[in-house]
Amino acid sequence: MTDRSDARSWIQRWEGQKLAKTGIWAVRRRLAEAMRLVIERLTTTDAPEAELQVAAERLEQYAEHLGTHPRHRRYEGYAESATAGGAPEGGGHFDWSPLIGRANPLAPPIVMRSEDGRVHGRVVFGTAYEGPPGCVHGGFVAAAFDEVLGYVQSLTGNPGFTGTLTVRYRTPTPLHEEHRFEAWVNRVEGRKIFAAGTLHAGDRLCAEAEGIFISIDRSRYTELVASRHLKLE
C-alpha cells in the first residue's frame, strides 16, 4: 500500500467534490443540478405536447448558444476518479466525472469518503436510472461499482484501469432510496490490484462486486491526454 502522504493526496482528489465551490465552478454545479432535475421530471411528467414542444425549443436554442463558446482543452486530471489529478480541492476535470461529478448532469452523483483503508459511498438513484419497475438498472449499478472500487484501488498509490469487473446482483436495488457502498482492497500482485465491494439499501444486500485493476505507467495517461486534445482540434 502507499505511504500516508500519497494516500492523503488521493483522498483529497476523490473527496474534494464535497467541498463548496465558488465562481464558475459553483455555477457549473448549479446548472448541472438543474439539468438533473429536468431529466428526473421529464421521465415522469404528463405535461401536454405543446408545453414539451416549447421546452424542447428553448433547450435546443441554449445548446446552440453554448456551442458558440470555445471548448475547454485543458485536461485538469481525469474524469475517472481512480486516475484523476488536478487541483486537490476538487473542480477541474474531476468535476466532470459521470458518476461523482457534481458539474456533470449525468452523475447521480455518488458521494464518497475513505476510512481505515476502506471507501464508503452514498447515492440516491432517481427515475432516470430505472431498469426493472421501481428498481435501478443493473448497468448503472455496475458503473457505480466501477467508480467506488476505482477509488479504493487508487489508495494503493499506483492506480490503473479496470481489467475485469464481476457484479453479483442479490436483490433488486430500489429507486429513490439512499444506498450505501463499501469497498476495500484484498491484495496487490504486481500490476494487478484486487478490490471488492458491497451495495446495501438499508440492511438489505443488493449487490456485491469484485474488480481487478491494472496499474498503468503515467506516460500512458499522457498519451491518452494528447490524443484527446487532437480530437478537439
C-alpha positions as a Markdown table, in Angstrom:
| # | Residue | x | y | z |
|---|---|---|---|---|
| 1 | Met | 0.0 | 0.0 | 0.0 |
| 2 | Thr | 1.0 | 3.6 | -0.4 |
| 3 | Asp | 2.5 | 5.9 | 2.3 |
| 4 | Arg | 0.3 | 8.3 | 4.2 |
| 5 | Ser | 1.2 | 11.4 | 2.1 |
| 6 | Asp | 0.2 | 9.6 | -1.1 |
| 7 | Ala | -3.0 | 8.4 | 0.4 |
| 8 | Arg | -3.9 | 11.9 | 1.6 |
| 9 | Ser | -3.3 | 13.2 | -1.9 |
| 10 | Trp | -5.7 | 10.7 | -3.5 |
| 11 | Ile | -8.3 | 11.2 | -0.7 |
| 12 | Gln | -8.3 | 15.0 | -1.4 |
| 13 | Arg | -8.8 | 14.4 | -5.1 |
| 14 | Trp | -11.7 | 11.9 | -4.6 |
| 15 | Glu | -13.4 | 13.7 | -1.8 |
| 16 | Gly | -12.9 | 17.2 | -3.0 |
| 17 | Gln | -16.3 | 17.0 | -4.6 |
| 18 | Lys | -17.9 | 17.6 | -1.2 |
| 19 | Leu | -16.2 | 21.0 | -0.8 |
| 20 | Ala | -18.1 | 24.1 | -1.5 |
| 21 | Lys | -17.1 | 25.8 | -4.7 |
| 22 | Thr | -17.3 | 29.5 | -5.7 |
| 23 | Gly | -17.2 | 31.4 | -9.0 |
| 24 | Ile | -17.7 | 29.5 | -12.3 |
| 25 | Trp | -17.5 | 26.0 | -10.6 |
| 26 | Ala | -20.4 | 26.9 | -8.3 |
| 27 | Val | -22.4 | 28.0 | -11.3 |
| 28 | Arg | -21.5 | 24.8 | -13.3 |
| 29 | Arg | -22.7 | 22.7 | -10.4 |
| 30 | Arg | -25.9 | 24.7 | -10.1 |
| 31 | Leu | -26.6 | 24.3 | -13.8 |
| 32 | Ala | -25.9 | 20.6 | -13.7 |
| 33 | Glu | -28.2 | 20.1 | -10.7 |
| 34 | Ala | -31.0 | 22.0 | -12.6 |
| 35 | Met | -30.4 | 19.7 | -15.6 |
| 36 | Arg | -30.7 | 16.6 | -13.3 |
| 37 | Leu | -34.0 | 17.9 | -12.1 |
| 38 | Val | -35.2 | 18.5 | -15.7 |
| 39 | Ile | -34.2 | 14.9 | -16.6 |
| 40 | Glu | -35.9 | 13.5 | -13.5 |
| 41 | Arg | -39.1 | 15.4 | -14.2 |
| 42 | Leu | -39.1 | 14.7 | -17.9 |
| 43 | Thr | -39.1 | 11.0 | -17.2 |
| 44 | Thr | -42.2 | 11.2 | -15.0 |
| 45 | Thr | -44.2 | 14.2 | -16.3 |
| 46 | Asp | -47.5 | 14.0 | -18.2 |
| 47 | Ala | -47.2 | 17.6 | -19.4 |
| 48 | Pro | -49.1 | 18.4 | -22.6 |
| 49 | Glu | -47.4 | 18.2 | -26.0 |
| 50 | Ala | -47.4 | 22.0 | -26.6 |
| 51 | Glu | -45.6 | 22.7 | -23.3 |
| 52 | Leu | -43.0 | 20.0 | -24.1 |
| 53 | Gln | -42.5 | 21.5 | -27.5 |
| 54 | Val | -41.7 | 24.9 | -26.0 |
| 55 | Ala | -39.3 | 23.4 | -23.6 |
| 56 | Ala | -37.5 | 21.4 | -26.4 |
| 57 | Glu | -37.2 | 24.6 | -28.5 |
| 58 | Arg | -35.7 | 26.6 | -25.6 |
| 59 | Leu | -33.2 | 23.8 | -24.7 |
| 60 | Glu | -32.2 | 23.5 | -28.3 |
| 61 | Gln | -31.6 | 27.2 | -28.5 |
| 62 | Tyr | -29.5 | 27.2 | -25.4 |
| 63 | Ala | -27.5 | 24.2 | -26.6 |
| 64 | Glu | -26.8 | 26.1 | -29.8 |
| 65 | His | -25.7 | 29.1 | -27.8 |
| 66 | Leu | -23.3 | 27.1 | -25.7 |
| 67 | Gly | -21.8 | 25.8 | -28.9 |
| 68 | Thr | -20.6 | 29.3 | -29.7 |
| 69 | His | -18.2 | 29.3 | -26.8 |
| 70 | Pro | -14.7 | 27.7 | -27.1 |
| 71 | Arg | -14.4 | 24.1 | -25.8 |
| 72 | His | -12.0 | 23.8 | -22.9 |
| 73 | Arg | -8.9 | 21.9 | -23.9 |
| 74 | Arg | -7.0 | 21.9 | -20.6 |
| 75 | Tyr | -7.2 | 18.4 | -19.2 |
| 76 | Glu | -7.3 | 19.0 | -15.4 |
| 77 | Gly | -6.9 | 15.5 | -14.2 |
| 78 | Tyr | -9.0 | 12.5 | -15.3 |
| 79 | Ala | -12.8 | 12.0 | -15.5 |
| 80 | Glu | -12.3 | 8.6 | -14.0 |
| 81 | Ser | -11.8 | 9.3 | -10.3 |
| 82 | Ala | -9.3 | 6.5 | -10.0 |
| 83 | Thr | -6.8 | 8.3 | -12.2 |
| 84 | Ala | -7.9 | 11.8 | -11.5 |
| 85 | Gly | -5.3 | 14.5 | -10.9 |
| 86 | Gly | -5.6 | 18.3 | -11.0 |
| 87 | Ala | -6.3 | 20.5 | -8.0 |
| 88 | Pro | -6.8 | 18.5 | -4.8 |
| 89 | Glu | -9.6 | 20.7 | -3.7 |
| 90 | Gly | -11.8 | 19.3 | -6.5 |
| 91 | Gly | -13.2 | 21.1 | -9.5 |
| 92 | Gly | -11.4 | 20.8 | -12.8 |
| 93 | His | -11.9 | 17.7 | -14.9 |
| 94 | Phe | -12.6 | 15.8 | -11.7 |
| 95 | Asp | -16.0 | 17.6 | -11.5 |
| 96 | Trp | -16.9 | 16.2 | -14.9 |
| 97 | Ser | -17.0 | 12.5 | -13.8 |
| 98 | Pro | -20.2 | 10.8 | -15.0 |
| 99 | Leu | -20.5 | 9.1 | -11.6 |
| 100 | Ile | -19.3 | 11.6 | -8.9 |
| 101 | Gly | -19.0 | 14.8 | -10.9 |
| 102 | Arg | -21.3 | 17.5 | -9.5 |
| 103 | Ala | -20.8 | 19.5 | -12.6 |
| 104 | Asn | -22.0 | 16.6 | -14.8 |
| 105 | Pro | -25.8 | 16.3 | -15.1 |
| 106 | Leu | -25.4 | 12.6 | -15.9 |
| 107 | Ala | -23.9 | 11.8 | -12.4 |
| 108 | Pro | -26.4 | 10.8 | -9.6 |
| 109 | Pro | -23.8 | 11.9 | -8.0 |
| 110 | Ile | -22.1 | 9.4 | -5.7 |
| 111 | Val | -20.6 | 11.0 | -2.5 |
| 112 | Met | -17.6 | 9.0 | -1.1 |
| 113 | Arg | -15.3 | 9.1 | 1.9 |
| 114 | Ser | -12.4 | 6.9 | 3.0 |
| 115 | Glu | -11.9 | 5.5 | 6.5 |
| 116 | Asp | -9.3 | 3.0 | 7.7 |
| 117 | Gly | -8.4 | 1.9 | 4.2 |
| 118 | Arg | -12.0 | 1.4 | 3.1 |
| 119 | Val | -14.2 | 3.6 | 0.9 |
| 120 | His | -17.8 | 4.3 | 1.8 |
| 121 | Gly | -20.2 | 5.8 | -0.7 |
| 122 | Arg | -23.8 | 7.1 | -0.6 |
| 123 | Val | -26.1 | 7.7 | -3.5 |
| 124 | Val | -29.8 | 8.1 | -4.5 |
| 125 | Phe | -30.7 | 6.9 | -8.0 |
| 126 | Gly | -33.7 | 8.8 | -9.5 |
| 127 | Thr | -36.2 | 7.7 | -12.1 |
| 128 | Ala | -33.8 | 8.3 | -15.0 |
| 129 | Tyr | -31.8 | 5.3 | -13.8 |
| 130 | Glu | -34.8 | 2.9 | -13.8 |
| 131 | Gly | -34.5 | -0.6 | -15.2 |
| 132 | Pro | -37.0 | -3.1 | -13.8 |
| 133 | Pro | -40.1 | -1.3 | -12.4 |
| 134 | Gly | -39.1 | 0.8 | -9.4 |
| 135 | Cys | -35.5 | -0.5 | -9.5 |
| 136 | Val | -32.1 | 0.7 | -10.6 |
| 137 | His | -30.9 | -0.6 | -14.0 |
| 138 | Gly | -28.2 | -3.2 | -13.4 |
| 139 | Gly | -25.8 | -1.4 | -15.8 |
| 140 | Phe | -25.8 | 1.7 | -13.6 |
| 141 | Val | -25.2 | -0.5 | -10.5 |
| 142 | Ala | -22.1 | -1.9 | -12.3 |
| 143 | Ala | -20.9 | 1.5 | -13.4 |
| 144 | Ala | -21.2 | 2.7 | -9.8 |
| 145 | Phe | -19.2 | -0.2 | -8.5 |
| 146 | Asp | -16.5 | 0.5 | -11.1 |
| 147 | Glu | -16.2 | 4.0 | -9.6 |
| 148 | Val | -16.3 | 3.0 | -6.0 |
| 149 | Leu | -13.8 | 0.2 | -6.5 |
| 150 | Gly | -11.8 | 2.6 | -8.6 |
| 151 | Tyr | -11.4 | 5.0 | -5.6 |
| 152 | Val | -10.3 | 2.3 | -3.2 |
| 153 | Gln | -7.7 | 0.9 | -5.6 |
| 154 | Ser | -6.3 | 4.4 | -6.0 |
| 155 | Leu | -5.4 | 4.3 | -2.3 |
| 156 | Thr | -2.6 | 1.9 | -3.2 |
| 157 | Gly | -0.7 | 4.8 | -4.7 |
| 158 | Asn | -0.4 | 3.2 | -8.2 |
| 159 | Pro | -3.9 | 3.1 | -9.6 |
| 160 | Gly | -4.8 | 1.9 | -13.1 |
| 161 | Phe | -7.7 | 0.9 | -15.4 |
| 162 | Thr | -10.4 | -1.7 | -14.9 |
| 163 | Gly | -9.3 | -5.1 | -16.1 |
| 164 | Thr | -12.3 | -7.1 | -15.0 |
| 165 | Leu | -15.4 | -6.3 | -13.0 |
| 166 | Thr | -17.7 | -9.0 | -11.7 |
| 167 | Val | -21.1 | -8.0 | -10.2 |
| 168 | Arg | -23.4 | -10.4 | -8.4 |
| 169 | Tyr | -27.0 | -9.0 | -8.1 |
| 170 | Arg | -28.5 | -10.3 | -4.9 |
| 171 | Thr | -31.8 | -8.4 | -4.6 |
| 172 | Pro | -33.4 | -5.5 | -6.6 |
| 173 | Thr | -31.9 | -2.1 | -6.0 |
| 174 | Pro | -34.8 | 0.3 | -5.3 |
| 175 | Leu | -35.0 | 3.8 | -6.8 |
| 176 | His | -35.3 | 7.0 | -4.7 |
| 177 | Glu | -33.7 | 5.5 | -1.6 |
| 178 | Glu | -30.2 | 6.2 | -0.2 |
| 179 | His | -27.8 | 3.3 | -0.9 |
| 180 | Arg | -24.5 | 2.5 | 0.8 |
| 181 | Phe | -21.4 | 1.3 | -0.9 |
| 182 | Glu | -18.4 | -0.1 | 0.9 |
| 183 | Ala | -15.2 | -1.1 | -0.9 |
| 184 | Trp | -11.8 | -2.4 | 0.1 |
| 185 | Val | -8.6 | -3.8 | -1.5 |
| 186 | Asn | -8.0 | -7.5 | -0.9 |
| 187 | Arg | -4.4 | -7.7 | -2.3 |
| 188 | Val | -1.9 | -6.4 | -4.8 |
| 189 | Glu | 0.0 | -8.7 | -7.1 |
| 190 | Gly | 2.5 | -6.9 | -9.3 |
| 191 | Arg | 0.5 | -4.6 | -11.5 |
| 192 | Lys | -2.8 | -6.2 | -10.5 |
| 193 | Ile | -5.0 | -4.7 | -7.7 |
| 194 | Phe | -7.8 | -6.9 | -6.4 |
| 195 | Ala | -10.7 | -4.9 | -4.9 |
| 196 | Ala | -14.2 | -5.8 | -3.7 |
| 197 | Gly | -17.3 | -4.1 | -2.5 |
| 198 | Thr | -20.9 | -4.3 | -1.5 |
| 199 | Leu | -24.1 | -2.3 | -2.1 |
| 200 | His | -26.9 | -2.1 | 0.5 |
| 201 | Ala | -30.3 | -0.5 | 0.7 |
| 202 | Gly | -30.8 | -0.1 | 4.4 |
| 203 | Asp | -29.8 | -3.5 | 5.9 |
| 204 | Arg | -30.5 | -5.4 | 2.7 |
| 205 | Leu | -27.7 | -6.5 | 0.4 |
| 206 | Cys | -28.5 | -5.5 | -3.2 |
| 207 | Ala | -25.2 | -6.4 | -4.9 |
| 208 | Glu | -21.6 | -7.2 | -4.5 |
| 209 | Ala | -18.6 | -6.9 | -6.8 |
| 210 | Glu | -15.0 | -7.8 | -7.4 |
| 211 | Gly | -12.7 | -6.0 | -9.7 |
| 212 | Ile | -9.1 | -6.4 | -10.9 |
| 213 | Phe | -7.4 | -3.1 | -11.8 |
| 214 | Ile | -4.2 | -3.0 | -13.9 |
| 215 | Ser | -1.7 | -0.3 | -13.0 |
| 216 | Ile | -0.5 | 1.7 | -16.0 |
| 217 | Asp | 2.5 | 3.9 | -16.3 |
| 218 | Arg | 1.8 | 7.6 | -16.1 |
| 219 | Ser | 3.2 | 8.1 | -19.6 |
| 220 | Arg | 0.3 | 6.1 | -21.0 |
| 221 | Tyr | -2.1 | 8.6 | -19.4 |
| 222 | Thr | -0.1 | 11.4 | -21.1 |
| 223 | Glu | -0.6 | 9.7 | -24.4 |
| 224 | Leu | -4.3 | 9.5 | -23.9 |
| 225 | Val | -4.5 | 13.2 | -23.0 |
| 226 | Ala | -2.6 | 14.1 | -26.1 |
| 227 | Ser | -4.9 | 12.0 | -28.2 |
| 228 | Arg | -7.9 | 13.7 | -26.6 |
| 229 | His | -6.6 | 17.1 | -27.4 |
| 230 | Leu | -6.1 | 16.2 | -31.0 |
| 231 | Lys | -9.7 | 15.2 | -31.3 |
| 232 | Leu | -10.8 | 18.6 | -30.1 |
| 233 | Glu | -8.8 | 20.4 | -32.7 |
